Amino acid sequence: MTEATAPDHGPLTGVRVVELAGIGPGPFAAMLLADLGADVVRVDRPGGPGLGIDPARDITNRNKRSVVVDLKTSDGVKHVLDLAGRADILIEGYRPGVAERLGVGPEDCRARNPRLVYGRMTGWGQEGPLADRAGHDIGYIAVTGALGMTGEPGRPPVAPANLLGDYAGGSLYLVVGVLAALHHARATGAGQVVDAAIVDGTAHLTSMIHGMLAAGVWQDRRGANLLDGGCPYYGTYETADGAYMAVGALEPRFYAEFLRLLDLTGLEGAHADVTRWPELRARVAERFASRTRDAWTAVFEGTDACVAPVLSLREAPHHPHLAARSTFTDHAGITQPAPAPRFSATPATVRTGPARPGADTEEVARDWGVPGLVSPPSNPQRKASS
């Protein structure tokens, strides 16, 4: 038994996943499943990844194995169907209809394996006026209202990298969906198709805000609310060295501690009086601007004022709390986030570095019982292009 399929690698040990290679949320979802112990086989396409990232540094392909298959040939389609016949979950991120045209759509795969959970990762979903259109994270979060909540009033919304749409609204919902469907499949013997659209997931993430909007405690505009930077005791402030501190002193006792450590007086009731928020913001900003980020970090360290330094990606692994928890790990010379969440009985680890395209073909062929992966092609005839 190989390292990638050995037991005790996480709670999903024994679950087999086929990932049809794509970019963005699909690979991240498959990485999460792999981190949790699933045996994930990534089916890479000839010619390499679409974004040209060095495969040796593409962390989203860690803990996986890779085979290279040309889905535009009849042999390639056969290989994928053979893998699907032995899998618990398949993940694809093509535009609607492409997998069907290639011959590896849900009906084709589930004809081989009725228990298969077929996970579909798209931006717009499998149906609707925009289903066939191209798109990226920023457009998906734009139409859901989520992007419109970011940034300062009177200035353009701020793009939160591709974390909110691709990964939160997309990958995480796909993982929840396929695991829920896997539970159902194991109970009933029947697989199903999971349509994970980024627009659906991102909209779902705004549930609490919609409730607050309906209750009249959220204004439908940017920078005017408790959690969107409109509140002077929930936001960020520049320090003397051009860095920033993040403040989240919402509850009264945390707010009182916040004022005490800033050595600000006369503002005890300002948090509850919206008319005094401009005054409060100005005095807090002036105070933070008087010292460096590190100096303020020392002031607030170990307190309940809910204040933290805003760190860069390279700084974050060295934060004392994250370092103590091993929130980041080093593997094969790459500093990266460790698997999450944590399990008391079946801990997850970074077992292998990023899978190199095609490097694991012989292992997968043996372990999954698909010898044709390494056999000479029996029918090289090309299929029609998708």
C-alpha positions in Angstrom: 0.0 0.0 0.0 1.4 3.4 -1.0 1.9 6.4 1.3 -1.0 8.2 -0.3 -3.4 5.4 0.4 -2.0 4.2 3.8 -4.4 4.3 6.7 -4.7 6.9 9.5 -4.2 10.0 7.3 -7.4 11.7 8.4 -11.1 11.1 8.7 -11.6 10.6 5.0 -9.1 7.7 4.8 -10.5 5.2 2.3 -12.6 7.7 0.3 -11.6 7.8 -3.3 -11.9 11.0 -5.3 -11.3 11.8 -9.0 -10.6 15.4 -9.8 -10.8 16.5 -13.4 -8.1 19.2 -13.5 -9.1 22.8 -13.5 -8.2 26.0 -11.8 -9.3 27.9 -8.7 -12.1 26.4 -6.5 -12.1 22.9 -7.9 -8.5 22.1 -7.0 -8.8 23.8 -3.6 -11.9 21.7 -2.8 -10.0 18.5 -3.9 -7.0 19.6 -1.7 -9.3 20.0 1.3 -10.6 16.4 0.7 -7.0 15.2 0.3 -5.9 17.0 3.4 -8.6 15.1 5.3 -7.3 11.8 4.1 -9.1 11.1 0.9 -7.1 9.4 -1.9 -7.4 12.1 -4.6 -6.4 11.3 -8.1 -6.1 14.5 -10.2 -6.6 13.9 -13.9 -4.3 16.4 -15.6 -4.6 17.4 -19.2 -1.7 17.2 -21.6 0.1 20.5 -21.8 0.1 21.5 -18.2 -2.0 23.7 -16.0 -4.1 26.6 -17.4 -2.4 29.3 -15.4 1.1 28.2 -15.9 2.0 28.0 -12.2 5.0 25.8 -11.4 3.5 22.5 -10.4 6.1 22.0 -7.8 4.8 25.1 -5.9 1.0 24.7 -6.5 0.0 23.9 -2.9 -3.6 23.2 -3.9 -2.3 20.0 -5.4 -0.6 18.7 -2.2 -1.6 15.3 -0.8 -2.9 14.2 -4.2 -1.7 11.9 -7.0 -1.7 12.8 -10.7 -2.2 11.0 -14.0 -2.2 12.7 -17.4 -5.2 11.8 -19.6 -6.2 13.3 -22.9 -10.0 13.6 -22.7 -10.2 14.4 -26.4 -9.4 10.8 -27.2 -11.5 7.7 -26.8 -8.9 6.0 -24.7 -8.7 9.0 -22.4 -12.5 9.0 -21.9 -12.3 5.2 -21.1 -9.6 5.8 -18.5 -11.7 8.5 -16.7 -14.8 6.3 -16.7 -12.7 3.4 -15.3 -11.5 5.7 -12.5 -15.1 6.9 -11.9 -16.2 3.3 -11.7 -13.9 2.9 -8.7 -14.4 6.3 -7.0 -16.7 7.6 -4.3 -16.6 11.2 -5.6 -15.8 12.9 -8.8 -15.2 16.7 -9.1 -15.2 18.7 -12.3 -15.2 22.4 -13.0 -16.1 22.7 -16.7 -18.7 25.0 -18.2 -22.1 23.3 -18.3 -22.3 20.7 -21.1 -18.6 20.3 -21.6 -18.2 17.1 -19.5 -21.2 15.6 -21.4 -19.7 16.4 -24.8 -16.4 14.9 -23.7 -18.2 11.7 -22.6 -17.5 12.0 -18.9 -20.7 13.7 -17.7 -22.9 12.6 -14.8 -24.9 10.0 -16.8 -21.8 8.5 -18.3 -20.0 8.2 -15.0 -22.9 7.1 -12.9 -23.8 4.4 -15.5 -20.5 2.8 -14.5 -21.0 3.6 -10.8 -24.5 4.3 -9.5 -23.1 5.2 -6.0 -20.9 7.9 -7.4 -21.2 11.5 -6.1 -20.6 13.8 -9.0 -19.6 17.3 -7.9 -19.9 20.2 -10.3 -18.0 23.4 -9.6 -19.0 26.5 -11.6 -19.4 30.2 -11.1 -22.9 30.6 -12.5 -24.3 27.1 -11.9 -25.6 24.5 -14.3 -28.6 26.6 -15.5 -29.8 30.2 -15.7 -29.2 33.0 -18.3 -25.5 33.3 -17.5 -24.7 29.5 -17.1 -22.8 29.4 -20.4 -20.9 32.6 -19.9 -17.3 33.0 -18.8 -16.6 34.6 -15.4 -14.3 35.0 -12.4 -14.6 35.4 -8.7 -15.1 39.2 -8.8 -18.1 39.0 -11.1 -19.8 36.3 -9.0 -19.5 38.2 -5.8 -20.5 41.4 -7.5 -24.0 40.1 -8.5 -24.7 38.5 -5.1 -24.3 41.8 -3.2 -21.3 40.6 -1.3 -18.7 42.8 -3.2 -20.9 45.8 -2.7 -20.4 45.5 1.1 -16.7 46.0 1.0 -14.6 49.2 1.1 -15.2 52.8 2.1 -18.3 54.8 1.2 -17.7 57.0 -1.8 -14.9 54.8 -3.1 -14.9 51.6 -5.2 -15.6 48.3 -3.6 -12.5 46.4 -2.5 -11.7 43.0 -4.2 -11.0 40.5 -1.4 -8.6 38.5 -3.6 -10.5 35.4 -4.7 -11.2 34.2 -1.1 -14.8 35.2 -0.8 -16.2 33.8 -4.1 -13.9 31.0 -5.4 -13.0 29.5 -2.0 -15.6 30.4 0.5 -18.7 30.5 -1.7 -17.4 27.8 -4.1 -14.9 25.3 -2.7 -16.2 25.0 0.8 -19.8 24.6 -0.4 -18.7 21.9 -2.9 -16.9 20.0 -0.2 -20.0 20.2 2.2 -22.2 19.1 -0.7 -20.2 16.1 -1.9 -19.7 14.9 1.7 -23.4 15.2 2.4 -24.2 13.4 -0.8 -21.6 10.7 0.1 -23.3 10.2 3.4 -26.6 9.7 1.5 -25.0 7.4 -1.0 -23.6 5.1 1.7 -27.0 5.0 3.4 -29.0 4.3 0.3 -26.7 3.1 -2.4 -27.6 5.9 -4.7 -25.2 8.7 -5.7 -26.3 12.1 -7.1 -25.1 15.2 -8.8 -24.1 18.2 -6.6 -24.4 21.6 -8.4 -22.1 23.9 -6.5 -22.4 27.4 -8.0 -20.2 30.2 -6.6 -23.1 32.6 -6.9 -25.3 30.3 -4.7 -22.7 29.8 -2.0 -21.7 33.4 -1.8 -25.3 34.5 -1.6 -25.8 31.9 1.2 -22.8 33.5 3.1 -24.8 36.7 3.4 -27.7 35.1 5.2 -27.1 36.9 8.5 -26.7 40.3 6.8 -30.1 39.8 5.0 -31.6 39.0 8.3 -30.2 42.2 9.8 -31.4 44.1 6.7 -34.9 42.8 7.2 -34.8 43.7 10.9 -33.8 47.3 10.0 -30.4 47.1 11.7 -28.4 47.1 8.5 -28.2 49.8 5.9 -27.9 48.7 2.3 -24.9 50.8 1.6 -21.2 50.5 2.2 -19.4 51.7 5.3 -22.5 52.5 7.3 -22.9 49.4 9.5 -21.5 47.7 12.5 -19.4 45.1 10.6 -18.5 46.8 7.4 -16.1 49.5 8.6 -18.8 52.1 9.3 -18.4 51.5 13.1 -15.3 53.3 14.5 -14.6 50.5 17.0 -14.7 47.8 14.3 -12.2 48.5 11.6 -8.6 49.3 10.9 -6.3 52.2 11.8 -2.9 53.3 10.5 0.0 53.4 12.8 3.0 55.7 12.9 5.1 53.5 10.7 2.4 53.1 8.0 1.2 49.7 9.2 -2.2 49.0 10.6 -4.1 47.7 13.6 -7.4 45.9 13.4 -10.1 46.7 16.0 -13.1 44.6 17.0 -14.1 46.0 20.4 -17.9 45.5 19.9 -19.1 44.4 23.4 -19.2 47.1 26.1 -16.6 45.5 28.3 -14.2 45.1 25.4 -14.8 48.6 24.3 -14.1 49.9 27.8 -10.8 48.0 27.8 -10.0 49.3 24.4 -10.4 52.9 25.6 -8.4 52.3 28.7 -5.4 50.9 26.8 -5.6 53.7 24.3 -5.7 56.1 27.2 -8.7 57.9 25.8 -11.2 59.6 28.2 -14.6 61.2 27.7 -15.7 58.6 25.1 -17.3 56.0 27.4 -20.7 56.5 25.8 -19.7 57.3 22.3 -19.9 53.7 21.0 -23.7 53.8 21.6 -24.2 57.2 20.0 -24.0 57.3 16.2 -23.8 61.1 16.2 -20.5 60.8 18.1 -18.9 58.2 15.8 -17.0 60.8 13.8 -15.5 62.2 16.9 -14.6 58.7 18.2 -13.1 57.7 14.9 -10.9 60.9 14.8 -9.6 60.5 18.3 -8.9 56.8 17.9 -7.1 57.4 14.6 -5.0 60.2 16.1 -4.0 57.9 19.0 -3.0 55.0 16.8 -1.0 57.3 14.6 1.2 58.2 17.5 3.0 54.8 17.8 4.2 52.0 15.6 2.3 48.8 14.9 4.7 46.8 17.1 4.4 49.3 20.0 0.6 49.0 19.9 0.8 45.2 19.5 2.7 45.2 22.8 0.1 47.4 24.5 -2.8 45.2 23.5 -1.0 41.8 23.9 -2.8 39.5 26.3 -5.9 41.8 26.8 -9.6 41.4 25.9 -9.7 44.7 23.9 -10.0 42.7 20.7 -7.2 44.5 18.8 -4.7 42.8 16.6 -1.9 43.8 14.2 -2.6 43.5 10.5 0.0 41.2 9.2 1.3 40.3 5.7 1.2 36.8 4.3 4.9 36.4 5.0 4.5 37.8 8.6 1.5 35.7 9.5 3.3 32.3 10.1 5.5 34.0 12.7 2.7 35.4 14.9 3.2 33.8 18.3 -0.3 32.3 18.6 -0.2 30.8 15.1 3.3 29.5 15.6 2.3 27.9 18.9 -0.6 26.2 17.2 1.4 25.2 14.1 -1.3 26.9 12.0 1.4 27.1 9.2 3.8 24.3 8.3 6.8 23.9 6.2 6.9 21.0 3.7 9.5 20.5 1.0 10.8 24.1 1.5 7.3 25.7 1.1 5.7 27.5 4.0 1.9 26.8 3.8 -1.2 26.7 5.9 -1.6 23.4 7.7 -4.7 21.3 7.1 -7.8 22.5 8.9 -9.9 21.8 10.9 -8.3 19.6 13.5 -9.5 16.1 14.6 -8.7 14.5 18.0 -8.7 10.9 16.7 -7.9 11.2 13.0 -5.4 14.0 12.6 -4.7 15.4 9.1 -1.3 16.2 7.8 0.6 17.4 4.8 1.8 14.0 3.6 3.1 14.9 0.1 4.0 18.0 -1.8 2.2 19.2 -4.9 1.4 16.3 -7.3 3.5 16.6 -10.5 1.4 16.0 -13.7 1.5 12.3 -14.6 4.0 11.4 -11.9 1.8 8.8 -10.2 0.3 7.0 -13.1 1.8 3.6 -12.3 0.8 3.8 -8.6 -2.7 4.8 -9.4 -3.1 2.2 -12.1 -2.0 -0.5 -9.6 -3.9 0.8 -6.5 -7.2 1.6 -8.3 -7.0 -1.5 -10.6 -7.0 0.5 -13.9 -4.0 -1.1 -15.8 -5.0 0.7 -19.0 -3.6 3.9 -17.6 -0.1 2.6 -18.4 -0.9 0.4 -21.3 -0.3 1.5 -24.9 -3.4 3.2 -26.3 -5.7 0.7 -28.1 -7.5 3.4 -30.2 -5.7 6.7 -30.7 -8.5 8.1 -32.8 -9.3 11.7 -31.7 -12.7 12.7 -30.5 -14.3 15.8 -31.8 -13.1 18.9 -29.9 -15.4 20.1 -27.1 
